[in-house]
Each structure stands twice: as structure tokens, then as C-alpha cells.
Amino acid sequence: MDFIDRAGQLLKTRLGERLKFRPQLDSHPKPRARMERLELANLGDFFYTSPIFRYAKNFFDTVFEYASSLDDQSLFESLPGEI
């Protein structure tokens, strides 16, 4: 969910004049904060993330960094035909 929020904000900021967006994209509280609270509530004071969670976070961070590095036209062209 964190990736979806961040990607939506990136697209709205960079391509908001070319694409239609809802007025509010994010959720409250942020997905990352929800996950941290959930893990702390379930595991006490020791913050732990599973290997699959760490893999997914690193994967989506890499995708987000790549998308952020594209110029606006390349970012627009990388989107699927219908959004």
C-alpha cells in the first residue's frame, strides 16, 4: 500500500495535468505507519520484518526510484494504455 500511495503522488505531481486523479490519493494513517504499529503491537518492543516483507519493500523502492528518475514524457509513456 505504501508503494501505491507514493506512486500515485508521484504521478499526480508530475503528470497531474495529463491524467485525471481523485482529489485525495492517500489514506490515513499512511500504510507504512500502519505496518510499523501492527508489528510493534504483535511483537512487543522488538521491531521485526519478515524476509518476504523486506524483499517486497526493497523491490518496490527500486521500482519507485526508477520511475522517479524518468523524465515526464518517459514516465507518461511507461503507463498502461488506459488508466
TORMARGU-273497 format. One line per field, with one value per residue (C-alpha): residue in three letters; x, y, z. Coordinates in nm, 3 decimals, padded with zeros to 5 digits, always signed. Layout:
mimar: c(ALA | ...) $
east: c(X | ...) $
north: c(Y | ...) $
up: c(Z | ...) $
end
This chain:
mimar: c(MET | ASP | PHE | ILE | ASP | ARG | ALA | GLY | GLN | LEU | LEU | LYS | THR | ARG | LEU | GLY | GLU | ARG | LEU | LYS | PHE | ARG | PRO | GLN | LEU | ASP | SER | HIS | PRO | LYS | PRO | ARG | ALA | ARG | MET | GLU | ARG | LEU | GLU | LEU | ALA | ASN | LEU | GLY | ASP | PHE | PHE | TYR | THR | SER | PRO | ILE | PHE | ARG | TYR | ALA | LYS | ASN | PHE | PHE | ASP | THR | VAL | PHE | GLU | TYR | ALA | SER | SER | LEU | ASP | ASP | GLN | SER | LEU | PHE | GLU | SER | LEU | PRO | GLY | GLU | ILE) $
east: c(+00.000 | +00.286 | +00.413 | +00.068 | +00.039 | +00.389 | +00.345 | +00.007 | +00.153 | +00.448 | +00.215 | -00.021 | +00.265 | +00.443 | +00.154 | -00.147 | -00.221 | -00.225 | -00.409 | -00.724 | -00.683 | -00.911 | -00.872 | -00.722 | -00.492 | -00.354 | -00.506 | -00.495 | -00.282 | -00.013 | +00.033 | +00.395 | +00.290 | +00.013 | +00.259 | +00.504 | +00.230 | +00.094 | +00.436 | +00.510 | +00.170 | +00.220 | +00.584 | +00.632 | +00.931 | +01.130 | +01.072 | +01.086 | +01.005 | +00.981 | +01.221 | +00.934 | +00.834 | +01.194 | +01.222 | +00.896 | +00.991 | +01.330 | +01.172 | +00.908 | +01.161 | +01.375 | +01.076 | +00.983 | +01.340 | +01.346 | +01.011 | +01.127 | +01.437 | +01.238 | +01.160 | +00.788 | +00.739 | +00.909 | +00.710 | +00.386 | +00.481 | +00.558 | +00.195 | -00.051 | -00.282 | -00.584 | -00.561) $
north: c(+00.000 | +00.237 | +00.195 | +00.265 | +00.586 | +00.702 | +00.612 | +00.787 | +01.101 | +01.092 | +01.059 | +01.329 | +01.570 | +01.507 | +01.423 | +01.577 | +01.797 | +01.498 | +01.244 | +01.254 | +01.194 | +01.186 | +01.495 | +01.290 | +00.998 | +00.893 | +00.712 | +00.799 | +00.688 | +00.611 | +00.241 | +00.239 | +00.373 | +00.112 | -00.171 | -00.042 | -00.014 | -00.359 | -00.520 | -00.343 | -00.437 | -00.803 | -00.837 | -00.603 | -00.373 | -00.565 | -00.440 | -00.730 | -00.766 | -01.094 | -01.173 | -01.151 | -00.809 | -00.683 | -00.824 | -00.661 | -00.327 | -00.325 | -00.429 | -00.157 | +00.103 | +00.015 | +00.046 | +00.381 | +00.513 | +00.409 | +00.577 | +00.890 | +00.911 | +00.918 | +01.248 | +01.334 | +01.211 | +00.876 | +00.838 | +00.905 | +00.660 | +00.387 | +00.386 | +00.131 | +00.244 | +00.305 | +00.433) $
up: c(+00.000 | +00.073 | -00.282 | -00.426 | -00.221 | -00.319 | -00.687 | -00.703 | -00.551 | -00.795 | -01.093 | -00.967 | -00.902 | -01.231 | -01.467 | -01.297 | -01.596 | -01.833 | -01.617 | -01.406 | -01.033 | -00.734 | -00.514 | -00.230 | -00.309 | +00.025 | +00.315 | +00.681 | +00.852 | +00.598 | +00.513 | +00.633 | +00.974 | +00.994 | +00.928 | +01.188 | +01.452 | +01.367 | +01.401 | +01.728 | +01.868 | +01.779 | +01.876 | +02.169 | +02.169 | +01.908 | +01.556 | +01.315 | +00.948 | +00.765 | +00.478 | +00.228 | +00.361 | +00.334 | -00.020 | -00.129 | +00.029 | -00.145 | -00.475 | -00.468 | -00.351 | -00.655 | -00.889 | -00.734 | -00.766 | -01.133 | -01.203 | -01.020 | -01.239 | -01.565 | -01.734 | -01.752 | -02.110 | -02.042 | -01.722 | -01.912 | -02.188 | -01.934 | -01.813 | -01.949 | -02.231 | -02.010 | -01.656) $
end
